[in-house]
């Protein structure tokens, strides 16, 4: 009987638990970050341009918050070349420290575009985007914030009525806004 | 007998009335034709103002009758009474000065044009789209650049047309002949140039800039002063789209849109190109602040505009939709920082629900409105810019992260 109650309680409690999609370093003072560099995103999707588009949207929306300044992409590229960053999409902590000192930023953001484009399930199709971002502190190269999001995909309405889901630009905006909300929460 | 006489008198009256109406119609049509003829023959305001028409720069990525387009432009301009530098003199000048690039002129070429040929301006034409597949499509941009020590863009306009832009009832308005469409496009550009040179008000309809072409999101720094006048250099854009020359095409669109605003003095792209070549600046991943600094000093510009073109798609035939997607940034000379950033994305059938009403058939026509919005919002008052962004429904400036 006790075992059955325990199992029931376990099922109920775990049902309420959400998946943690955000990590924040509790010791980090995010208010001290005034300027950031956004590195080119690593694309695991088929579309190579997609990473550039998501990066552009993210830079624009992050600037639009007015909370942090984002260094121009050309300056980031120049800094990465001067700091001899081997793969700008995935810099090592040492490379982050060196890069940040050249372009004078307090944090470096890297990203991975995991999925971008159309997904199919049977006869139904819809657009989907899945992105994860990391913020690394300039002084130590340590990850201080990490978040991921997935938007779009096939829902019950798409299955029932078709329609092809939301346009790609709309779900990209939604995903980026979700990530920014998670950053400023 | 009486009846016969009354009938004949009525007939006589009708005859007189119809003769009078006929004569009035002839008189009115004669007056109309005379007025139209006078308008088309009106010459430029300044005597001796001559134009050199450079060979057409083909950015369409396809084979196009560029010589025919140039010949048509020259014929139309001559018909308006403008003096055009003859082909032989132009050819000799181009050979002498080793002028191969016809998409712009630098200071040395502008000076040489003035001293060697005596022309007052150079007409630069870029063909951006040419498709003969039914319905045909064409897009071209022309700009008039002054010669002499400091080449300045005097006028700039263009036309982007598709044969099915106005199909009308039963498709009577369809244009299936590419030459007819070309003549229409050239006529539109030539008309605009004529209005400029004859100092007539521009015929542009400001109301035609639709709200759906606003940037999706934007950032505008307080550093930008709404009532100030800025000199802008357009740095080479980055092309991530599949379309050849999309970056150059969008650059021209931005130059045209900014030129329409009285608050921007856009530096001739040929001059910017010359400085980039002189400094050996290559921009594979966007302009860096050090390169921007060098350009600010050499060009004496207040702002540098850069952009990434993600999509610039036209379609051939009747089925498909045009797509334009770009990201712009404006770098300020004083603060050496990004003062404007925006993301714009539109498709030809955005906001179209019934009978293709409001559909845009060429990327040119769409990009033209999108860039005009960006130019308009760059110098809008802070509050106004936000309102402009919010009124578009989905075009909301992000407020959530503001501290």
Interface residues (C-beta under 8 A of the other chain):
Chain A: X31 X49 X52 X53 X56 X57 X59 X60 X61 X62 X63 X64 X65 X66 X67 X69 X70 X72 X73 X74 X75 X76 X77 X78 X167 X169 X170 X173 X177 X180 X181 X183 X184
Chain B: X216 X217 X218 X219 X240 X241 X283 X284 X285 X286 X287 X288 X289 X290 X291 X292 X306 X308 X310 X325 X327 X329 X331 X337 X338 X341 X342 X343 X345 X347 X394 X397 X398 X400 X401 X402 X403
